[in-house]
Amino acid sequence: MQGHLSVWLVKHELVHRSLGFDYQGIETLQIKTED
């Protein structure tokens, strides 16, 4: 299950991967930026 942030990132074509959810249920993401 992806969070709202994941959907937003995909919509804006930002490459990322989910690192899972913390104890509060907040999704942690790692953004991959291209130089």
mmCIF entry with sequence, helices, sheets and N, C-alpha, C, O atoms, coordinates in Angstrom:
data_MODEL
# 
_entry.id   MODEL 
# 
_entity.id                         1 
_entity.type                       polymer 
_entity.pdbx_number_of_molecules   1 
# 
_entity_poly.entity_id                      1 
_entity_poly.type                           'polypeptide(L)' 
_entity_poly.nstd_linkage                   no 
_entity_poly.nstd_monomer                   no 
_entity_poly.pdbx_seq_one_letter_code       MQGHLSVWLVKHELVHRSLGFDYQGIETLQIKTED 
_entity_poly.pdbx_seq_one_letter_code_can   MQGHLSVWLVKHELVHRSLGFDYQGIETLQIKTED 
_entity_poly.pdbx_strand_id                 A 
# 
loop_
_entity_poly_seq.entity_id 
_entity_poly_seq.num 
_entity_poly_seq.mon_id 
_entity_poly_seq.hetero 
1 1  MET n 
1 2  GLN n 
1 3  GLY n 
1 4  HIS n 
1 5  LEU n 
1 6  SER n 
1 7  VAL n 
1 8  TRP n 
1 9  LEU n 
1 10 VAL n 
1 11 LYS n 
1 12 HIS n 
1 13 GLU n 
1 14 LEU n 
1 15 VAL n 
1 16 HIS n 
1 17 ARG n 
1 18 SER n 
1 19 LEU n 
1 20 GLY n 
1 21 PHE n 
1 22 ASP n 
1 23 TYR n 
1 24 GLN n 
1 25 GLY n 
1 26 ILE n 
1 27 GLU n 
1 28 THR n 
1 29 LEU n 
1 30 GLN n 
1 31 ILE n 
1 32 LYS n 
1 33 THR n 
1 34 GLU n 
1 35 ASP n 
# 
_struct_asym.id          A 
_struct_asym.entity_id   1 
# 
_struct_conf.conf_type_id            HELX_P 
_struct_conf.id                      HELX_P1 
_struct_conf.pdbx_PDB_helix_id       AA1 
_struct_conf.beg_label_comp_id       HIS 
_struct_conf.beg_label_asym_id       A 
_struct_conf.beg_label_seq_id        4 
_struct_conf.pdbx_beg_PDB_ins_code   ? 
_struct_conf.end_label_comp_id       LYS 
_struct_conf.end_label_asym_id       A 
_struct_conf.end_label_seq_id        11 
_struct_conf.pdbx_end_PDB_ins_code   ? 
_struct_conf.beg_auth_comp_id        HIS 
_struct_conf.beg_auth_asym_id        A 
_struct_conf.beg_auth_seq_id         4 
_struct_conf.end_auth_comp_id        LYS 
_struct_conf.end_auth_asym_id        A 
_struct_conf.end_auth_seq_id         11 
_struct_conf.pdbx_PDB_helix_class    1 
_struct_conf.details                 ? 
_struct_conf.pdbx_PDB_helix_length   8 
# 
_struct_conf_type.id          HELX_P 
_struct_conf_type.criteria    ? 
_struct_conf_type.reference   ? 
# 
_struct_sheet.id               AA1 
_struct_sheet.type             ? 
_struct_sheet.number_strands   2 
_struct_sheet.details          ? 
# 
_struct_sheet_order.sheet_id     AA1 
_struct_sheet_order.range_id_1   1 
_struct_sheet_order.range_id_2   2 
_struct_sheet_order.offset       ? 
_struct_sheet_order.sense        anti-parallel 
# 
loop_
_struct_sheet_range.sheet_id 
_struct_sheet_range.id 
_struct_sheet_range.beg_label_comp_id 
_struct_sheet_range.beg_label_asym_id 
_struct_sheet_range.beg_label_seq_id 
_struct_sheet_range.pdbx_beg_PDB_ins_code 
_struct_sheet_range.end_label_comp_id 
_struct_sheet_range.end_label_asym_id 
_struct_sheet_range.end_label_seq_id 
_struct_sheet_range.pdbx_end_PDB_ins_code 
_struct_sheet_range.beg_auth_comp_id 
_struct_sheet_range.beg_auth_asym_id 
_struct_sheet_range.beg_auth_seq_id 
_struct_sheet_range.end_auth_comp_id 
_struct_sheet_range.end_auth_asym_id 
_struct_sheet_range.end_auth_seq_id 
AA1 1 HIS A 16 ? PHE A 21 ? HIS A 16 PHE A 21 
AA1 2 GLU A 27 ? ILE A 31 ? GLU A 27 ILE A 31 
# 
loop_
_atom_site.group_PDB 
_atom_site.id 
_atom_site.type_symbol 
_atom_site.label_atom_id 
_atom_site.label_alt_id 
_atom_site.label_comp_id 
_atom_site.label_asym_id 
_atom_site.label_entity_id 
_atom_site.label_seq_id 
_atom_site.pdbx_PDB_ins_code 
_atom_site.Cartn_x 
_atom_site.Cartn_y 
_atom_site.Cartn_z 
_atom_site.occupancy 
_atom_site.B_iso_or_equiv 
_atom_site.pdbx_formal_charge 
_atom_site.auth_seq_id 
_atom_site.auth_comp_id 
_atom_site.auth_asym_id 
_atom_site.auth_atom_id 
_atom_site.pdbx_PDB_model_num 
ATOM 1   N N  . MET A 1 1  ? 0.840  -1.201 0.000   1.00 0.00 ? 1  MET A N  1 
ATOM 2   C CA . MET A 1 1  ? 0.000  0.000  0.000   1.00 0.00 ? 1  MET A CA 1 
ATOM 3   C C  . MET A 1 1  ? 0.871  1.245  0.000   1.00 0.00 ? 1  MET A C  1 
ATOM 4   O O  . MET A 1 1  ? 1.746  1.399  0.852   1.00 0.00 ? 1  MET A O  1 
ATOM 5   N N  . GLN A 1 2  ? 0.633  2.121  -0.945  1.00 0.00 ? 2  GLN A N  1 
ATOM 6   C CA . GLN A 1 2  ? 1.418  3.345  -1.031  1.00 0.00 ? 2  GLN A CA 1 
ATOM 7   C C  . GLN A 1 2  ? 0.672  4.499  -0.389  1.00 0.00 ? 2  GLN A C  1 
ATOM 8   O O  . GLN A 1 2  ? -0.557 4.560  -0.431  1.00 0.00 ? 2  GLN A O  1 
ATOM 9   N N  . GLY A 1 3  ? 1.426  5.412  0.206   1.00 0.00 ? 3  GLY A N  1 
ATOM 10  C CA . GLY A 1 3  ? 0.830  6.589  0.821   1.00 0.00 ? 3  GLY A CA 1 
ATOM 11  C C  . GLY A 1 3  ? 0.562  7.675  -0.203  1.00 0.00 ? 3  GLY A C  1 
ATOM 12  O O  . GLY A 1 3  ? 0.921  7.557  -1.374  1.00 0.00 ? 3  GLY A O  1 
ATOM 13  N N  . HIS A 1 4  ? -0.081 8.738  0.269   1.00 0.00 ? 4  HIS A N  1 
ATOM 14  C CA . HIS A 1 4  ? -0.414 9.854  -0.618  1.00 0.00 ? 4  HIS A CA 1 
ATOM 15  C C  . HIS A 1 4  ? 0.844  10.506 -1.177  1.00 0.00 ? 4  HIS A C  1 
ATOM 16  O O  . HIS A 1 4  ? 0.845  10.976 -2.315  1.00 0.00 ? 4  HIS A O  1 
ATOM 17  N N  . LEU A 1 5  ? 1.916  10.537 -0.385  1.00 0.00 ? 5  LEU A N  1 
ATOM 18  C CA . LEU A 1 5  ? 3.160  11.147 -0.842  1.00 0.00 ? 5  LEU A CA 1 
ATOM 19  C C  . LEU A 1 5  ? 3.738  10.378 -2.022  1.00 0.00 ? 5  LEU A C  1 
ATOM 20  O O  . LEU A 1 5  ? 4.252  10.976 -2.967  1.00 0.00 ? 5  LEU A O  1 
ATOM 21  N N  . SER A 1 6  ? 3.655  9.058  -1.967  1.00 0.00 ? 6  SER A N  1 
ATOM 22  C CA . SER A 1 6  ? 4.145  8.242  -3.076  1.00 0.00 ? 6  SER A CA 1 
ATOM 23  C C  . SER A 1 6  ? 3.400  8.566  -4.359  1.00 0.00 ? 6  SER A C  1 
ATOM 24  O O  . SER A 1 6  ? 4.003  8.678  -5.426  1.00 0.00 ? 6  SER A O  1 
ATOM 25  N N  . VAL A 1 7  ? 2.089  8.716  -4.248  1.00 0.00 ? 7  VAL A N  1 
ATOM 26  C CA . VAL A 1 7  ? 1.271  9.042  -5.415  1.00 0.00 ? 7  VAL A CA 1 
ATOM 27  C C  . VAL A 1 7  ? 1.680  10.393 -5.979  1.00 0.00 ? 7  VAL A C  1 
ATOM 28  O O  . VAL A 1 7  ? 1.783  10.559 -7.194  1.00 0.00 ? 7  VAL A O  1 
ATOM 29  N N  . TRP A 1 8  ? 1.915  11.360 -5.095  1.00 0.00 ? 8  TRP A N  1 
ATOM 30  C CA . TRP A 1 8  ? 2.323  12.705 -5.522  1.00 0.00 ? 8  TRP A CA 1 
ATOM 31  C C  . TRP A 1 8  ? 3.675  12.657 -6.221  1.00 0.00 ? 8  TRP A C  1 
ATOM 32  O O  . TRP A 1 8  ? 3.870  13.303 -7.251  1.00 0.00 ? 8  TRP A O  1 
ATOM 33  N N  . LEU A 1 9  ? 4.603  11.896 -5.664  1.00 0.00 ? 9  LEU A N  1 
ATOM 34  C CA . LEU A 1 9  ? 5.935  11.789 -6.250  1.00 0.00 ? 9  LEU A CA 1 
ATOM 35  C C  . LEU A 1 9  ? 5.880  11.159 -7.634  1.00 0.00 ? 9  LEU A C  1 
ATOM 36  O O  . LEU A 1 9  ? 6.559  11.616 -8.553  1.00 0.00 ? 9  LEU A O  1 
ATOM 37  N N  . VAL A 1 10 ? 5.083  10.122 -7.785  1.00 0.00 ? 10 VAL A N  1 
ATOM 38  C CA . VAL A 1 10 ? 4.944  9.465  -9.084  1.00 0.00 ? 10 VAL A CA 1 
ATOM 39  C C  . VAL A 1 10 ? 4.336  10.428 -10.093 1.00 0.00 ? 10 VAL A C  1 
ATOM 40  O O  . VAL A 1 10 ? 4.748  10.470 -11.252 1.00 0.00 ? 10 VAL A O  1 
ATOM 41  N N  . LYS A 1 11 ? 3.353  11.198 -9.643  1.00 0.00 ? 11 LYS A N  1 
ATOM 42  C CA . LYS A 1 11 ? 2.687  12.154 -10.522 1.00 0.00 ? 11 LYS A CA 1 
ATOM 43  C C  . LYS A 1 11 ? 3.665  13.207 -11.020 1.00 0.00 ? 11 LYS A C  1 
ATOM 44  O O  . LYS A 1 11 ? 3.549  13.698 -12.143 1.00 0.00 ? 11 LYS A O  1 
ATOM 45  N N  . HIS A 1 12 ? 4.639  13.550 -10.163 1.00 0.00 ? 12 HIS A N  1 
ATOM 46  C CA . HIS A 1 12 ? 5.633  14.555 -10.530 1.00 0.00 ? 12 HIS A CA 1 
ATOM 47  C C  . HIS A 1 12 ? 6.925  13.933 -11.054 1.00 0.00 ? 12 HIS A C  1 
ATOM 48  O O  . HIS A 1 12 ? 7.945  14.606 -11.201 1.00 0.00 ? 12 HIS A O  1 
ATOM 49  N N  . GLU A 1 13 ? 6.852  12.629 -11.331 1.00 0.00 ? 13 GLU A N  1 
ATOM 50  C CA . GLU A 1 13 ? 7.961  11.893 -11.950 1.00 0.00 ? 13 GLU A CA 1 
ATOM 51  C C  . GLU A 1 13 ? 9.259  11.964 -11.147 1.00 0.00 ? 13 GLU A C  1 
ATOM 52  O O  . GLU A 1 13 ? 10.347 12.076 -11.713 1.00 0.00 ? 13 GLU A O  1 
ATOM 53  N N  . LEU A 1 14 ? 9.130  11.896 -9.829  1.00 0.00 ? 14 LEU A N  1 
ATOM 54  C CA . LEU A 1 14 ? 10.313 11.842 -8.974  1.00 0.00 ? 14 LEU A CA 1 
ATOM 55  C C  . LEU A 1 14 ? 10.574 10.379 -8.627  1.00 0.00 ? 14 LEU A C  1 
ATOM 56  O O  . LEU A 1 14 ? 9.702  9.677  -8.115  1.00 0.00 ? 14 LEU A O  1 
ATOM 57  N N  . VAL A 1 15 ? 11.790 9.944  -8.916  1.00 0.00 ? 15 VAL A N  1 
ATOM 58  C CA . VAL A 1 15 ? 12.143 8.556  -8.635  1.00 0.00 ? 15 VAL A CA 1 
ATOM 59  C C  . VAL A 1 15 ? 12.394 8.413  -7.135  1.00 0.00 ? 15 VAL A C  1 
ATOM 60  O O  . VAL A 1 15 ? 13.177 9.163  -6.552  1.00 0.00 ? 15 VAL A O  1 
ATOM 61  N N  . HIS A 1 16 ? 11.730 7.454  -6.527  1.00 0.00 ? 16 HIS A N  1 
ATOM 62  C CA . HIS A 1 16 ? 11.874 7.265  -5.097  1.00 0.00 ? 16 HIS A CA 1 
ATOM 63  C C  . HIS A 1 16 ? 11.622 5.800  -4.757  1.00 0.00 ? 16 HIS A C  1 
ATOM 64  O O  . HIS A 1 16 ? 11.153 5.020  -5.586  1.00 0.00 ? 16 HIS A O  1 
ATOM 65  N N  . ARG A 1 17 ? 11.945 5.454  -3.524  1.00 0.00 ? 17 ARG A N  1 
ATOM 66  C CA . ARG A 1 17 ? 11.562 4.135  -3.039  1.00 0.00 ? 17 ARG A CA 1 
ATOM 67  C C  . ARG A 1 17 ? 11.114 4.259  -1.589  1.00 0.00 ? 17 ARG A C  1 
ATOM 68  O O  . ARG A 1 17 ? 11.641 5.061  -0.818  1.00 0.00 ? 17 ARG A O  1 
ATOM 69  N N  . SER A 1 18 ? 10.152 3.460  -1.250  1.00 0.00 ? 18 SER A N  1 
ATOM 70  C CA . SER A 1 18 ? 9.610  3.508  0.096   1.00 0.00 ? 18 SER A CA 1 
ATOM 71  C C  . SER A 1 18 ? 10.535 2.760  1.048   1.00 0.00 ? 18 SER A C  1 
ATOM 72  O O  . SER A 1 18 ? 10.996 1.658  0.749   1.00 0.00 ? 18 SER A O  1 
ATOM 73  N N  . LEU A 1 19 ? 10.800 3.376  2.197   1.00 0.00 ? 19 LEU A N  1 
ATOM 74  C CA . LEU A 1 19 ? 11.612 2.727  3.218   1.00 0.00 ? 19 LEU A CA 1 
ATOM 75  C C  . LEU A 1 19 ? 10.720 2.113  4.295   1.00 0.00 ? 19 LEU A C  1 
ATOM 76  O O  . LEU A 1 19 ? 11.204 1.637  5.322   1.00 0.00 ? 19 LEU A O  1 
ATOM 77  N N  . GLY A 1 20 ? 9.425  2.131  4.048   1.00 0.00 ? 20 GLY A N  1 
ATOM 78  C CA . GLY A 1 20 ? 8.497  1.565  5.011   1.00 0.00 ? 20 GLY A CA 1 
ATOM 79  C C  . GLY A 1 20 ? 7.831  2.642  5.857   1.00 0.00 ? 20 GLY A C  1 
ATOM 80  O O  . GLY A 1 20 ? 7.899  3.831  5.545   1.00 0.00 ? 20 GLY A O  1 
ATOM 81  N N  . PHE A 1 21 ? 7.185  2.201  6.936   1.00 0.00 ? 21 PHE A N  1 
ATOM 82  C CA . PHE A 1 21 ? 6.447  3.120  7.789   1.00 0.00 ? 21 PHE A CA 1 
ATOM 83  C C  . PHE A 1 21 ? 7.023  3.090  9.199   1.00 0.00 ? 21 PHE A C  1 
ATOM 84  O O  . PHE A 1 21 ? 7.458  2.047  9.687   1.00 0.00 ? 21 PHE A O  1 
ATOM 85  N N  . ASP A 1 22 ? 7.018  4.267  9.848   1.00 0.00 ? 22 ASP A N  1 
ATOM 86  C CA . ASP A 1 22 ? 7.506  4.304  11.224  1.00 0.00 ? 22 ASP A CA 1 
ATOM 87  C C  . ASP A 1 22 ? 6.380  3.933  12.191  1.00 0.00 ? 22 ASP A C  1 
ATOM 88  O O  . ASP A 1 22 ? 5.289  3.551  11.767  1.00 0.00 ? 22 ASP A O  1 
ATOM 89  N N  . TYR A 1 23 ? 6.650  4.048  13.484  1.00 0.00 ? 23 TYR A N  1 
ATOM 90  C CA . TYR A 1 23 ? 5.685  3.612  14.484  1.00 0.00 ? 23 TYR A CA 1 
ATOM 91  C C  . TYR A 1 23 ? 4.411  4.454  14.488  1.00 0.00 ? 23 TYR A C  1 
ATOM 92  O O  . TYR A 1 23 ? 3.393  4.032  15.037  1.00 0.00 ? 23 TYR A O  1 
ATOM 93  N N  . GLN A 1 24 ? 4.458  5.634  13.883  1.00 0.00 ? 24 GLN A N  1 
ATOM 94  C CA . GLN A 1 24 ? 3.268  6.478  13.802  1.00 0.00 ? 24 GLN A CA 1 
ATOM 95  C C  . GLN A 1 24 ? 2.504  6.251  12.503  1.00 0.00 ? 24 GLN A C  1 
ATOM 96  O O  . GLN A 1 24 ? 1.478  6.885  12.254  1.00 0.00 ? 24 GLN A O  1 
ATOM 97  N N  . GLY A 1 25 ? 3.016  5.335  11.676  1.00 0.00 ? 25 GLY A N  1 
ATOM 98  C CA . GLY A 1 25 ? 2.355  5.055  10.410  1.00 0.00 ? 25 GLY A CA 1 
ATOM 99  C C  . GLY A 1 25 ? 2.703  6.062  9.328   1.00 0.00 ? 25 GLY A C  1 
ATOM 100 O O  . GLY A 1 25 ? 2.002  6.176  8.322   1.00 0.00 ? 25 GLY A O  1 
ATOM 101 N N  . ILE A 1 26 ? 3.798  6.797  9.544   1.00 0.00 ? 26 ILE A N  1 
ATOM 102 C CA . ILE A 1 26 ? 4.240  7.781  8.558   1.00 0.00 ? 26 ILE A CA 1 
ATOM 103 C C  . ILE A 1 26 ? 5.213  7.116  7.598   1.00 0.00 ? 26 ILE A C  1 
ATOM 104 O O  . ILE A 1 26 ? 6.174  6.471  8.016   1.00 0.00 ? 26 ILE A O  1 
ATOM 105 N N  . GLU A 1 27 ? 4.954  7.279  6.311   1.00 0.00 ? 27 GLU A N  1 
ATOM 106 C CA . GLU A 1 27 ? 5.791  6.635  5.308   1.00 0.00 ? 27 GLU A CA 1 
ATOM 107 C C  . GLU A 1 27 ? 7.121  7.371  5.166   1.00 0.00 ? 27 GLU A C  1 
ATOM 108 O O  . GLU A 1 27 ? 7.153  8.598  5.065   1.00 0.00 ? 27 GLU A O  1 
ATOM 109 N N  . THR A 1 28 ? 8.209  6.618  5.159   1.00 0.00 ? 28 THR A N  1 
ATOM 110 C CA . THR A 1 28 ? 9.530  7.188  4.949   1.00 0.00 ? 28 THR A CA 1 
ATOM 111 C C  . THR A 1 28 ? 9.966  6.884  3.525   1.00 0.00 ? 28 THR A C  1 
ATOM 112 O O  . THR A 1 28 ? 9.917  5.736  3.084   1.00 0.00 ? 28 THR A O  1 
ATOM 113 N N  . LEU A 1 29 ? 10.393 7.921  2.808   1.00 0.00 ? 29 LEU A N  1 
ATOM 114 C CA . LEU A 1 29 ? 10.785 7.749  1.418   1.00 0.00 ? 29 LEU A CA 1 
ATOM 115 C C  . LEU A 1 29 ? 12.213 8.209  1.200   1.00 0.00 ? 29 LEU A C  1 
ATOM 116 O O  . LEU A 1 29 ? 12.697 9.120  1.871   1.00 0.00 ? 29 LEU A O  1 
ATOM 117 N N  . GLN A 1 30 ? 12.881 7.566  0.253   1.00 0.00 ? 30 GLN A N  1 
ATOM 118 C CA . GLN A 1 30 ? 14.196 8.019  -0.174  1.00 0.00 ? 30 GLN A CA 1 
ATOM 119 C C  . GLN A 1 30 ? 14.058 8.516  -1.599  1.00 0.00 ? 30 GLN A C  1 
ATOM 120 O O  . GLN A 1 30 ? 13.664 7.769  -2.495  1.00 0.00 ? 30 GLN A O  1 
ATOM 121 N N  . ILE A 1 31 ? 14.388 9.789  -1.803  1.00 0.00 ? 31 ILE A N  1 
ATOM 122 C CA . ILE A 1 31 ? 14.281 10.392 -3.131  1.00 0.00 ? 31 ILE A CA 1 
ATOM 123 C C  . ILE A 1 31 ? 15.617 10.232 -3.849  1.00 0.00 ? 31 ILE A C  1 
ATOM 124 O O  . ILE A 1 31 ? 16.675 10.533 -3.295  1.00 0.00 ? 31 ILE A O  1 
ATOM 125 N N  . LYS A 1 32 ? 15.552 9.757  -5.082  1.00 0.00 ? 32 LYS A N  1 
ATOM 126 C CA . LYS A 1 32 ? 16.771 9.618  -5.880  1.00 0.00 ? 32 LYS A CA 1 
ATOM 127 C C  . LYS A 1 32 ? 16.851 10.794 -6.837  1.00 0.00 ? 32 LYS A C  1 
ATOM 128 O O  . LYS A 1 32 ? 16.063 10.896 -7.777  1.00 0.00 ? 32 LYS A O  1 
ATOM 129 N N  . THR A 1 33 ? 17.803 11.679 -6.595  1.00 0.00 ? 33 THR A N  1 
ATOM 130 C CA . THR A 1 33 ? 17.954 12.850 -7.455  1.00 0.00 ? 33 THR A CA 1 
ATOM 131 C C  . THR A 1 33 ? 19.015 12.580 -8.504  1.00 0.00 ? 33 THR A C  1 
ATOM 132 O O  . THR A 1 33 ? 20.022 11.927 -8.229  1.00 0.00 ? 33 THR A O  1 
ATOM 133 N N  . GLU A 1 34 ? 18.785 13.081 -9.697  1.00 0.00 ? 34 GLU A N  1 
ATOM 134 C CA . GLU A 1 34 ? 19.741 12.899 -10.781 1.00 0.00 ? 34 GLU A CA 1 
ATOM 135 C C  . GLU A 1 34 ? 20.557 14.163 -10.962 1.00 0.00 ? 34 GLU A C  1 
ATOM 136 O O  . GLU A 1 34 ? 20.009 15.255 -11.109 1.00 0.00 ? 34 GLU A O  1 
ATOM 137 N N  . ASP A 1 35 ? 21.866 14.006 -10.949 1.00 0.00 ? 35 ASP A N  1 
ATOM 138 C CA . ASP A 1 35 ? 22.748 15.170 -11.106 1.00 0.00 ? 35 ASP A CA 1 
ATOM 139 C C  . ASP A 1 35 ? 22.835 15.580 -12.565 1.00 0.00 ? 35 ASP A C  1 
ATOM 140 O O  . ASP A 1 35 ? 23.530 16.541 -12.896 1.00 0.00 ? 35 ASP A O  1 
# 
